[in-house]
Amino acid sequence: MTIFITLAGLVASLALLPLVGTTGLAMRNSVQEFQNLPADLTQVPLPQQSVMTDIHGTQIAVLYAQDRIEVPLDQISPIMQQALISIEDQRFLQHSGIDIRGTLRALISTSSGSQVQGGSTITQQYVKQILLTAATTKAEQQAATAVSIARKIREARYAIGLENKLSKKQILQGYLNIAYFGAGSYGVEVAARRYFSVHANELSLTQAATLAGLVQNPSRYDPTRFPDIATSRRNQVLDAMAHAGYITQSQADASKQVLMKDDLKPSTIPNGCTTSVAPYFCDYVINTILTDPTFGATADEREQLLNIGGLTIKTTLDFKAQDAAQKAANNQIPPTDASQKAVGITMVRPGTGEIVAMAENRTWGRSGAGQTTVNYNVPVADHGTVGFQAGSTFKIFTMAAAFKQGWNPFEVLPAPATKTFKDFIECESGAAYPPYTVHNSTSSGAFNMLSGAAYSVNTYFVGLEEKIGLCGPPAMAKAAGLKQGNGEDLKAYPCFTLGCFDVTTLGMANAVATFSAHGIHCNPISIASITDRNNDSLKVPLSNCTRTIDLQVADSVTAVLAGVIDGPIPGRTGQKMYFGRPAAGKTGTTDNSAAVWFVGYTPDLAAAVWVGDPRGGQQYPMQNVTINGQFYSNVFGSLMPGPVWREAMKGALADTPPTAWNLTTLNGLNPGGVGNDTGIHKGKCAGLTGTELATCKAASKKTKPSASAAASSQPAPTSTP
């Protein structure tokens, strides 16, 4: 009895539907009450692939929430169109959106307790898929897929409205692009590539029949998993095509003899950063899109932008530089090296903020040797780390602060092997700091700024920091754009100049790029441009380059750091990093070699390299360790990160002519100390240059210094870290 009551209600409901459902196309335009289709139903953008490229257009990743490539109907094989109509809706070209006979059959099945099935026209199925695609809430998603008669009635009403707005060709094109064909394939173009490695306009009869059979139950009829069941379903489609008159029965019977394995040529279309040639940079770009308000006011808007896709994301990455950086990192420490030590490198183009390379000696993955999804080069907020102590690379900012205060780089300071500093004053309150004891790991004696930098003398730079005060160095680091890996500003502590704060290679590369650009700081950017599916340009974050450091201050720092690589002082810490063009740089080694660094730049490119142990540098220091088959009692900044920097920079700039320094410096400083004798000199000649130095040396030959004076100024034997 219940069944008959239900059917009576259904028949009454269907009676409200226009008769055009059974009488053909002639009357459909006369039915106004069923044209109340939601205004945006025909304007719902289908999720598509997005493509990420490097700055030159080389593809580095394919991204999608739904793997789909929309194609027009004339790029879909006619036999594919016929196969789909034959098996899904043979009266598609005659009805006006609904098929009463098929719908009644499905409703009777539903009323008897069976699952809602069959009876839906291609137009109704298209409506269902559009509603599901347009759903933005869980309730809307449930309504679009609910097993209910109400959903069927709604789809029927919308189908009639859709037929009044679109032609049959437009509906068929839309359906073939929106339908799910299994194995992550949305739309017929991707499905053709996925199963047969052909385009949709190249499908054969048997291939088209196989795809048409999939839409009813993509998992059950997957030919790569269940070839026998898929073959049976394909043959049903072939018979349906013969029944519809698209092919003859003899053609259908002959096609049934084709083995499924002979048709199949499966291929995998990569998705996301996991298969990218630059996975960590790719992830950084995606995180930028998901978090930067430039791409939407809310997190949901930004996520929707990526999910809908159809974007061409041109990044700032230069594949040549990326390849050089990756090879340099892997060559120094292979990803699966038993030491588990890691290398991270970031390269930035000065004056632009463009990140041109970001690599680490790891492969993307959550388990297994040499795998991680953590980006060692970026802050926590960008799926990275809190950073790593950068050691003596922070001496760069102490130099800059000293130059800003007018410090004479040739002034000599005593720098004994060990010294306790008692005159540090808290930057803001003026309170005295407790005594701070520092040890040298390279040379000791009396140094000026150039020789102190060349040998990276700790007691010289802490003494310099004490004289100029604690406020200046952190302020210079901030002006260069540097923050801690946790996003906080750097603090004014006595240990600042020795790099006691955790920072990232991205932060350090961008900071030294500021000095390379003569004091012009740019926000780091990873996206050059984005165009949508209509080739319209979207707004992207800007680098906002501005002067933050005085020209002469920045250039004077460069002149000193150039001497570290290509200067006159033998045994300088950066001498092995010279690669045939003007360059400036600084080594960094933390206490107990918990982390080792090299940062440097040319006029064209800046880079920072970190080497350490992501499990914790203090617990797993770069000491007494075998790396890549070689034992090291102690690793310094010049020993591993320096060579990585040199190899990466050399490869990245291989086709770029050397650019000369064009500096405006203080106190007559020249790049690399050219024209200045910046070595360590004994006694009263320390820090003198040119004619004054020659005069002093001549006088010194006549007057032998006292033993105590000689002892206080003579440097200890130099070791090259």
Legacy VTK file of the C-alpha trace (Angstrom):
# vtk DataFile Version 3.0
C-alpha trace
ASCII
DATASET POLYDATA
POINTS 721 float
0.000 0.000 0.000
2.842 2.397 0.932
4.405 1.905 -2.477
1.204 2.847 -4.266
0.718 5.942 -2.098
4.288 7.018 -2.793
3.882 6.455 -6.497
0.683 8.480 -6.498
2.548 11.391 -4.924
5.382 11.047 -7.389
3.078 10.994 -10.358
1.419 14.139 -9.050
4.804 15.790 -8.714
5.836 14.750 -12.181
2.573 16.080 -13.521
3.834 19.504 -12.575
6.802 19.038 -14.885
6.282 20.374 -18.398
5.037 18.013 -21.049
8.065 18.874 -23.127
9.797 16.124 -21.240
7.851 13.676 -23.368
6.887 15.646 -26.442
10.295 16.841 -27.585
11.952 20.162 -28.227
9.055 22.040 -29.779
7.298 23.090 -26.586
10.186 23.620 -24.167
10.470 27.375 -24.621
6.815 27.847 -23.662
7.322 26.673 -20.110
8.325 29.726 -18.095
7.889 28.382 -14.575
10.733 25.923 -15.065
13.238 28.500 -16.181
14.042 29.569 -12.609
17.479 28.055 -12.845
19.956 29.537 -10.322
21.715 32.360 -12.130
25.205 30.967 -11.476
24.485 27.337 -12.357
25.799 27.758 -15.888
28.765 29.828 -14.680
30.309 27.464 -12.132
34.030 27.156 -12.998
35.209 23.565 -13.067
38.333 22.754 -11.069
41.272 22.428 -13.425
44.972 21.800 -13.366
47.248 24.675 -12.483
50.778 24.785 -13.848
53.766 26.163 -11.956
56.780 27.242 -13.988
60.172 28.770 -13.408
60.941 32.321 -14.512
61.626 31.130 -18.085
58.407 29.103 -18.408
59.870 25.659 -17.703
57.254 23.541 -15.909
58.225 22.619 -12.375
54.895 21.327 -11.024
51.290 20.488 -11.907
48.727 21.212 -9.206
45.101 20.229 -8.921
42.309 19.400 -6.513
40.614 17.641 -9.441
42.794 16.500 -12.319
40.955 18.104 -15.207
41.841 19.741 -18.506
38.810 21.344 -20.138
38.570 20.925 -23.901
35.957 22.088 -26.430
33.658 19.529 -28.041
35.539 19.638 -31.347
38.585 18.278 -29.468
36.652 15.246 -28.250
36.382 12.303 -30.606
32.859 12.033 -32.141
32.930 8.321 -31.360
33.423 9.216 -27.687
30.379 11.488 -27.778
28.335 8.748 -29.414
29.495 6.112 -26.927
28.449 8.230 -23.967
25.021 9.052 -25.427
24.435 5.381 -26.278
25.051 4.036 -22.787
23.859 6.934 -20.664
21.007 8.613 -22.522
20.011 7.383 -26.007
17.192 9.944 -26.231
19.509 12.819 -25.308
19.068 14.584 -28.641
15.257 14.279 -28.486
14.220 15.119 -24.917
14.279 18.505 -23.206
16.195 17.603 -20.088
14.147 14.759 -18.555
12.973 11.366 -19.716
9.664 10.517 -18.009
9.848 6.812 -18.777
13.353 6.469 -17.388
12.556 8.626 -14.378
9.431 6.593 -13.501
11.449 3.405 -13.723
14.021 4.795 -11.286
11.380 6.176 -8.931
9.544 2.842 -8.775
12.851 1.209 -7.872
13.426 3.812 -5.156
9.889 3.471 -3.764
10.358 -0.278 -3.389
13.346 0.341 -1.121
16.131 0.061 -3.669
18.827 2.687 -4.183
17.978 5.580 -6.506
19.432 4.582 -9.859
19.034 4.963 -13.622
16.613 7.230 -15.335
18.779 10.352 -15.145
19.447 12.028 -18.443
22.845 13.392 -19.339
21.429 16.833 -18.604
20.285 15.750 -15.136
23.654 14.155 -14.428
25.330 17.373 -15.559
23.119 19.358 -13.182
24.071 17.048 -10.307
27.777 17.460 -11.004
27.449 21.241 -11.269
25.606 21.426 -7.945
28.264 19.266 -6.317
31.080 21.369 -7.788
29.399 24.591 -6.671
28.814 23.300 -3.128
30.853 25.275 -0.615
29.344 23.879 2.603
28.882 20.375 3.929
25.106 20.800 3.815
25.237 21.759 0.121
27.443 18.768 -0.632
25.035 16.428 1.126
22.065 17.939 -0.704
23.820 17.424 -4.057
24.420 13.725 -3.387
21.491 12.782 -1.131
19.727 9.518 -2.003
16.253 11.024 -2.163
13.310 11.622 -4.438
13.496 15.332 -3.606
16.943 15.507 -5.171
15.665 13.779 -8.306
12.773 16.228 -8.634
15.112 19.201 -8.129
17.548 17.891 -10.735
14.677 17.385 -13.195
13.474 20.948 -12.734
16.995 22.354 -13.107
17.643 20.135 -16.137
14.687 21.688 -17.974
15.957 25.158 -17.097
19.434 24.225 -18.295
18.096 23.037 -21.639
16.510 26.459 -22.093
19.868 28.149 -21.587
22.320 25.850 -23.364
22.418 23.929 -26.611
22.746 20.155 -26.700
26.355 20.503 -27.805
27.119 22.808 -24.877
25.522 20.391 -22.413
27.387 17.410 -23.845
30.655 19.334 -23.793
30.058 20.387 -20.203
29.245 16.873 -19.084
32.250 15.294 -20.770
34.480 17.834 -19.029
32.908 17.490 -15.586
32.354 13.726 -15.368
34.582 11.567 -13.166
36.202 8.623 -14.945
38.054 7.124 -11.983
41.741 6.898 -11.036
41.734 10.609 -10.186
40.685 11.541 -13.733
38.129 14.311 -14.124
36.932 15.015 -17.616
37.481 12.992 -20.769
40.786 14.620 -21.769
42.596 13.587 -18.585
40.870 10.176 -18.650
42.124 9.557 -22.189
45.652 10.415 -21.096
45.389 8.440 -17.863
44.245 5.134 -19.362
45.477 5.256 -22.955
48.116 8.028 -23.155
46.227 9.756 -25.974
44.208 12.943 -26.296
40.423 12.891 -26.235
40.268 13.535 -29.975
42.444 10.474 -30.650
40.303 7.857 -28.899
39.517 4.690 -30.814
36.116 2.989 -30.770
37.071 0.479 -28.075
38.834 3.099 -25.979
35.833 5.416 -26.177
33.489 2.574 -25.217
35.693 1.762 -22.222
35.610 5.365 -20.983
31.870 5.720 -21.568
31.298 2.640 -19.457
33.282 4.075 -16.552
31.016 6.982 -15.608
28.350 4.738 -14.062
30.794 3.193 -11.566
34.412 4.352 -12.029
35.864 2.120 -9.319
34.087 -1.082 -10.333
34.904 -0.753 -14.030
38.498 0.494 -13.679
40.300 -1.300 -16.542
43.694 -1.088 -14.824
42.391 -2.941 -11.772
39.566 -5.094 -13.076
40.197 -5.724 -16.789
37.668 -8.550 -17.128
34.796 -6.560 -15.591
35.839 -3.509 -17.576
35.833 -5.560 -20.780
32.304 -6.808 -20.089
31.129 -3.249 -19.468
32.856 -2.008 -22.627
31.048 -4.656 -24.645
27.731 -3.460 -23.220
28.550 0.002 -24.497
29.408 -1.387 -27.938
26.063 -3.173 -28.107
24.294 0.010 -27.017
26.073 1.932 -29.775
24.889 -0.634 -32.315
21.348 -0.438 -30.949
21.438 3.371 -31.220
22.643 3.116 -34.798
26.048 4.720 -34.367
27.851 1.531 -35.424
26.738 -1.752 -36.954
26.408 -4.894 -34.909
29.210 -6.449 -36.924
31.457 -3.524 -35.944
30.462 -4.035 -32.331
31.174 -7.769 -32.478
34.545 -7.209 -34.115
35.504 -4.598 -31.521
34.637 -7.003 -28.711
37.563 -9.141 -29.831
40.060 -6.423 -28.943
41.870 -7.312 -25.729
41.746 -4.696 -22.998
45.474 -5.041 -22.391
46.153 -4.133 -26.014
44.220 -0.884 -25.644
45.623 0.171 -22.278
48.688 2.337 -21.970
48.323 3.852 -18.498
50.203 6.993 -17.563
50.474 8.990 -14.380
50.021 12.734 -14.405
52.048 14.254 -11.556
50.233 16.269 -8.927
51.552 18.795 -6.499
54.956 19.453 -5.053
55.714 15.826 -4.231
56.725 15.175 -7.830
58.224 18.604 -8.508
61.854 19.130 -9.435
61.913 21.753 -6.672
59.483 20.367 -4.067
60.430 22.596 -1.138
60.311 25.777 -3.191
57.022 24.606 -4.711
55.569 24.099 -1.235
56.787 27.566 -0.251
54.953 29.067 -3.238
51.718 27.246 -2.408
51.938 28.343 1.211
52.410 31.926 0.017
49.205 31.716 -2.017
47.318 30.190 0.911
48.465 32.763 3.466
49.038 36.077 1.657
45.985 38.417 1.646
46.948 39.444 -1.887
45.230 36.244 -3.029
42.046 36.669 -0.996
40.770 38.268 2.176
40.075 34.949 3.905
41.748 31.562 4.086
38.718 29.991 2.378
38.963 32.392 -0.569
42.652 31.658 -1.040
42.113 27.909 -0.838
39.262 28.152 -3.329
41.562 29.966 -5.757
43.945 27.017 -5.731
41.214 24.378 -5.786
39.439 25.888 -8.777
42.813 26.104 -10.504
43.306 26.885 -14.140
46.223 29.068 -13.063
49.596 29.564 -14.673
51.928 30.395 -11.806
55.219 31.804 -13.077
57.643 31.740 -10.189
60.956 33.517 -9.669
62.834 30.211 -9.670
65.592 29.854 -12.233
65.836 26.180 -13.106
69.540 26.464 -13.941
70.285 27.942 -10.517
68.017 25.421 -8.808
69.747 22.533 -10.541
73.163 23.888 -9.571
72.099 24.372 -5.946
70.574 20.902 -5.706
73.618 19.219 -7.192
75.958 21.171 -4.914
73.990 20.150 -1.812
73.752 16.483 -2.809
77.390 16.297 -3.857
78.556 17.590 -0.499
76.300 15.314 1.552
74.193 12.693 -0.255
70.558 12.586 0.913
70.864 9.081 2.371
74.278 9.642 3.983
74.569 7.714 7.227
75.548 10.880 9.110
72.023 12.285 8.578
73.596 15.737 8.246
71.692 18.208 6.116
72.464 21.010 3.697
70.168 23.933 2.958
70.750 26.659 0.397
68.727 29.644 -0.792
69.689 32.011 -3.598
68.229 35.528 -4.051
68.689 38.034 -6.863
69.843 41.385 -5.357
67.706 44.425 -6.017
64.630 42.331 -6.837
63.927 40.044 -3.877
63.464 37.167 -6.333
64.184 33.735 -4.896
65.957 31.942 -7.720
66.824 28.679 -5.957
65.902 26.822 -2.773
67.330 23.364 -2.229
68.264 20.854 0.445
69.885 17.435 0.326
66.623 15.643 0.946
63.831 14.138 -1.143
60.192 14.896 -0.414
58.612 12.242 1.794
57.431 11.433 5.282
59.441 8.299 5.948
62.634 6.667 4.823
66.271 7.671 4.741
66.900 11.122 3.337
63.227 12.095 3.200
61.384 14.964 4.845
58.559 17.388 4.181
60.237 20.087 6.280
61.829 22.954 4.392
65.124 23.660 6.188
65.483 26.992 4.371
62.396 28.876 5.564
60.720 29.917 8.829
58.199 27.881 10.792
55.311 29.846 9.309
56.289 28.595 5.832
56.497 24.895 6.762
60.091 25.315 7.834
61.988 25.415 11.125
62.833 27.916 13.839
66.159 28.210 12.070
69.738 27.544 13.100
72.398 29.660 14.785
74.389 31.411 12.077
77.683 31.944 13.900
80.144 34.532 12.657
78.044 35.487 9.629
76.416 37.990 12.032
79.689 39.908 12.120
78.430 41.453 8.889
75.831 43.445 10.798
78.359 44.572 13.403
80.535 45.902 10.582
77.572 47.774 9.135
76.669 49.293 12.495
80.274 50.370 13.008
80.440 51.996 9.577
77.172 53.793 10.273
78.775 55.290 13.367
81.835 56.401 11.389
84.220 53.705 12.553
87.614 53.683 10.859
88.096 50.159 9.491
91.871 50.526 9.785
91.739 51.177 13.504
93.384 48.348 15.400
91.892 46.558 18.397
93.636 44.014 20.593
92.158 40.545 20.096
93.736 38.012 22.439
92.877 34.317 22.291
90.529 34.714 25.250
89.046 37.891 26.604
86.391 38.785 29.148
84.345 41.849 28.210
82.999 43.847 31.132
81.667 47.036 29.535
78.535 45.834 27.715
75.505 48.001 28.423
71.921 46.901 27.858
70.634 48.673 24.800
67.405 50.128 26.174
67.775 50.304 29.944
71.468 51.152 30.158
72.013 48.434 32.756
75.366 46.663 32.758
75.602 43.114 31.430
77.500 40.470 33.387
81.055 39.825 32.189
81.116 37.980 28.849
84.074 35.718 28.023
84.934 34.951 24.404
87.486 32.628 22.783
89.076 32.740 19.347
89.073 29.721 17.073
91.329 31.146 14.373
93.909 33.881 15.007
94.729 36.161 17.903
96.717 39.357 18.183
95.943 42.883 16.995
93.566 43.398 14.077
91.772 46.006 12.078
88.358 45.333 10.556
89.702 43.919 7.300
92.107 41.468 8.868
89.631 40.681 11.647
87.035 39.774 9.025
89.516 37.808 6.919
90.360 35.610 9.913
86.930 35.882 11.550
88.426 36.863 14.887
85.838 36.598 17.647
87.481 38.812 20.241
88.024 41.549 17.666
84.349 41.713 16.699
82.998 41.371 20.222
85.395 44.168 21.204
84.114 46.247 18.288
80.534 45.506 19.319
81.338 46.604 22.862
82.731 49.908 21.615
79.856 50.813 19.281
77.128 49.553 21.600
74.536 46.783 21.340
71.763 48.779 19.669
73.351 49.147 16.247
74.035 45.574 15.033
70.473 44.215 15.525
69.117 47.388 13.934
71.276 46.749 10.876
70.097 43.156 10.662
66.507 44.369 10.813
67.213 46.946 8.110
68.485 44.085 5.943
65.177 42.290 6.552
66.440 39.587 8.901
64.271 38.006 11.591
64.539 34.868 13.655
63.071 31.689 12.239
60.190 31.967 14.686
59.290 35.350 13.214
60.548 37.447 16.129
63.005 40.324 15.885
66.629 39.763 16.809
67.671 40.828 20.309
70.509 43.080 21.445
72.699 40.638 23.366
76.516 40.595 23.634
76.547 37.276 21.771
74.785 38.877 18.784
77.905 39.371 16.686
78.758 35.682 17.133
75.389 34.650 15.698
73.637 33.198 18.733
70.180 33.491 17.128
68.329 30.965 14.993
67.781 32.196 11.436
67.090 30.681 8.020
69.026 30.568 4.779
66.203 32.518 3.133
66.577 35.257 5.731
70.359 35.387 5.450
70.430 35.239 1.645
67.958 38.082 1.443
69.908 40.060 4.053
73.229 39.893 2.211
71.379 40.614 -1.040
70.605 43.980 0.561
74.330 44.710 0.807
74.897 43.514 -2.743
72.174 45.944 -3.870
74.034 48.846 -2.222
71.643 49.027 0.734
68.376 48.530 -1.154
66.244 45.967 0.666
63.540 43.985 -1.122
60.991 41.669 0.409
61.702 38.122 -0.786
59.247 37.045 -3.452
58.653 33.672 -5.092
55.940 34.544 -7.632
56.613 36.635 -10.729
53.086 36.507 -12.148
49.841 34.525 -12.147
47.271 34.311 -14.910
43.903 32.589 -14.567
42.089 30.285 -17.013
40.969 33.321 -19.003
44.563 34.571 -19.240
43.731 37.483 -16.966
46.538 38.604 -14.657
46.079 38.324 -10.903
47.763 40.512 -8.310
50.867 39.020 -6.712
52.937 40.102 -3.683
55.418 42.860 -4.447
59.038 43.091 -3.340
58.637 46.761 -2.326
62.329 47.550 -2.722
63.429 50.528 -0.609
66.686 51.897 0.736
67.154 50.756 4.315
70.958 51.028 4.629
73.094 53.995 3.627
74.901 53.516 0.335
78.399 54.033 1.720
77.703 51.805 4.710
76.483 48.908 2.547
79.293 49.298 0.023
81.940 49.506 2.743
80.716 46.198 4.178
80.966 44.717 0.684
84.526 45.970 0.325
85.524 44.262 3.571
83.722 40.999 2.727
85.271 40.979 -0.740
88.619 40.782 1.004
87.489 37.606 2.791
87.236 35.826 -0.580
89.609 37.707 -2.875
91.877 39.728 -0.624
95.609 40.017 -0.017
95.650 38.258 3.355
96.932 34.677 3.087
94.976 32.078 5.007
91.754 34.129 4.940
88.689 32.025 5.761
86.996 32.529 2.406
89.920 32.146 0.019
88.726 28.724 -1.270
85.402 30.215 -2.338
86.879 32.354 -5.114
85.490 31.236 -8.504
86.849 33.724 -10.991
84.606 36.741 -10.486
84.148 39.500 -7.892
82.482 38.066 -4.795
82.071 38.869 -1.105
81.273 36.511 1.723
81.584 35.391 5.312
81.986 32.066 7.079
80.021 31.119 10.162
80.715 28.426 12.737
78.783 28.196 15.999
80.079 26.986 19.348
81.018 23.316 19.160
80.214 23.374 15.445
76.516 22.884 16.119
75.922 24.530 12.730
78.215 25.836 10.021
77.406 28.485 7.427
78.644 30.423 4.460
76.880 33.498 3.135
78.081 35.486 0.174
77.210 37.396 -2.926
78.293 38.820 -6.234
76.748 41.908 -7.838
74.316 39.505 -9.561
73.377 36.878 -6.968
73.343 36.248 -3.218
73.225 32.903 -1.434
73.312 31.442 2.048
74.268 27.868 2.922
73.687 26.031 6.198
75.066 22.627 7.108
74.035 20.883 10.290
71.856 18.223 11.826
68.092 18.766 11.793
67.781 16.509 14.834
69.545 19.211 16.862
72.975 20.715 16.380
73.982 20.735 20.027
73.170 17.043 20.430
74.541 16.075 17.023
77.339 18.585 16.289
79.545 18.736 13.233
82.404 17.143 15.169
83.991 13.696 15.078
81.703 12.652 12.281
82.064 10.692 9.062
80.325 12.410 6.157
80.248 11.073 2.626
82.922 8.542 3.533
85.350 11.015 5.118
86.024 11.554 8.812
86.017 15.099 10.233
87.142 15.971 13.727
85.634 19.423 13.320
83.695 21.049 10.473
84.000 24.783 9.878
82.110 27.201 7.656
84.845 27.137 5.035
84.982 23.348 4.915
81.481 22.337 3.770
78.984 25.167 3.322
81.638 27.264 1.584
82.257 24.723 -1.208
78.492 24.217 -1.608
78.125 27.977 -2.031
80.969 28.122 -4.543
79.675 25.212 -6.661
76.097 26.489 -6.658
77.072 30.068 -7.488
79.436 28.958 -10.227
76.701 26.859 -11.854
73.989 29.470 -11.470
76.137 32.216 -13.015
77.813 30.058 -15.667
76.339 32.038 -18.570
76.401 35.429 -16.856
79.402 37.659 -17.621
81.267 38.736 -14.469
80.064 42.042 -13.094
82.582 44.366 -11.434
81.929 45.992 -8.088
80.719 49.549 -8.396
81.131 50.731 -4.833
80.997 54.032 -3.014
82.862 53.339 0.202
84.062 55.080 3.328
87.695 55.706 4.213
88.976 54.798 0.763
88.130 51.106 1.075
88.556 49.119 -2.117
86.875 45.805 -2.949
88.990 42.950 -1.684
91.437 45.354 -0.085
93.017 46.198 -3.451
95.478 49.010 -2.896
95.440 48.440 0.868
97.744 46.173 2.821
95.195 44.701 5.178
97.393 42.081 6.770
98.157 41.920 10.468
101.072 44.159 11.451
103.008 44.211 14.645
103.226 47.066 17.079
102.609 50.646 16.039
102.338 49.751 12.290
99.081 47.853 12.811
96.286 49.200 10.652
98.470 51.518 8.531
98.374 51.370 4.736
100.207 52.660 1.673
102.959 55.272 2.216
102.263 55.467 5.950
102.771 51.702 6.285
106.033 51.801 4.330
107.311 54.687 6.448
106.318 52.888 9.652
108.018 49.655 8.568
111.192 51.534 7.718
111.177 53.186 11.130
110.501 49.861 12.811
113.691 48.413 11.386
115.657 51.112 13.219
113.758 50.749 16.498
113.156 47.204 17.658
109.906 46.882 19.614
110.062 45.688 23.187
109.437 42.054 23.929
106.205 42.863 25.744
104.905 44.929 22.831
105.776 42.237 20.345
104.098 39.595 22.439
100.904 41.579 22.770
100.522 42.218 19.046
101.883 39.040 17.440
99.037 36.867 16.093
98.774 33.229 16.983
99.334 30.707 14.185
96.456 30.932 11.780
94.143 27.996 11.147
91.763 28.070 8.213
88.258 27.084 9.278
LINES 1 722
721 0 1 2 3 4 5 6 7 8 9 10 11 12 13 14 15 16 17 18 19 20 21 22 23 24 25 26 27 28 29 30 31 32 33 34 35 36 37 38 39 40 41 42 43 44 45 46 47 48 49 50 51 52 53 54 55 56 57 58 59 60 61 62 63 64 65 66 67 68 69 70 71 72 73 74 75 76 77 78 79 80 81 82 83 84 85 86 87 88 89 90 91 92 93 94 95 96 97 98 99 100 101 102 103 104 105 106 107 108 109 110 111 112 113 114 115 116 117 118 119 120 121 122 123 124 125 126 127 128 129 130 131 132 133 134 135 136 137 138 139 140 141 142 143 144 145 146 147 148 149 150 151 152 153 154 155 156 157 158 159 160 161 162 163 164 165 166 167 168 169 170 171 172 173 174 175 176 177 178 179 180 181 182 183 184 185 186 187 188 189 190 191 192 193 194 195 196 197 198 199 200 201 202 203 204 205 206 207 208 209 210 211 212 213 214 215 216 217 218 219 220 221 222 223 224 225 226 227 228 229 230 231 232 233 234 235 236 237 238 239 240 241 242 243 244 245 246 247 248 249 250 251 252 253 254 255 256 257 258 259 260 261 262 263 264 265 266 267 268 269 270 271 272 273 274 275 276 277 278 279 280 281 282 283 284 285 286 287 288 289 290 291 292 293 294 295 296 297 298 299 300 301 302 303 304 305 306 307 308 309 310 311 312 313 314 315 316 317 318 319 320 321 322 323 324 325 326 327 328 329 330 331 332 333 334 335 336 337 338 339 340 341 342 343 344 345 346 347 348 349 350 351 352 353 354 355 356 357 358 359 360 361 362 363 364 365 366 367 368 369 370 371 372 373 374 375 376 377 378 379 380 381 382 383 384 385 386 387 388 389 390 391 392 393 394 395 396 397 398 399 400 401 402 403 404 405 406 407 408 409 410 411 412 413 414 415 416 417 418 419 420 421 422 423 424 425 426 427 428 429 430 431 432 433 434 435 436 437 438 439 440 441 442 443 444 445 446 447 448 449 450 451 452 453 454 455 456 457 458 459 460 461 462 463 464 465 466 467 468 469 470 471 472 473 474 475 476 477 478 479 480 481 482 483 484 485 486 487 488 489 490 491 492 493 494 495 496 497 498 499 500 501 502 503 504 505 506 507 508 509 510 511 512 513 514 515 516 517 518 519 520 521 522 523 524 525 526 527 528 529 530 531 532 533 534 535 536 537 538 539 540 541 542 543 544 545 546 547 548 549 550 551 552 553 554 555 556 557 558 559 560 561 562 563 564 565 566 567 568 569 570 571 572 573 574 575 576 577 578 579 580 581 582 583 584 585 586 587 588 589 590 591 592 593 594 595 596 597 598 599 600 601 602 603 604 605 606 607 608 609 610 611 612 613 614 615 616 617 618 619 620 621 622 623 624 625 626 627 628 629 630 631 632 633 634 635 636 637 638 639 640 641 642 643 644 645 646 647 648 649 650 651 652 653 654 655 656 657 658 659 660 661 662 663 664 665 666 667 668 669 670 671 672 673 674 675 676 677 678 679 680 681 682 683 684 685 686 687 688 689 690 691 692 693 694 695 696 697 698 699 700 701 702 703 704 705 706 707 708 709 710 711 712 713 714 715 716 717 718 719 720
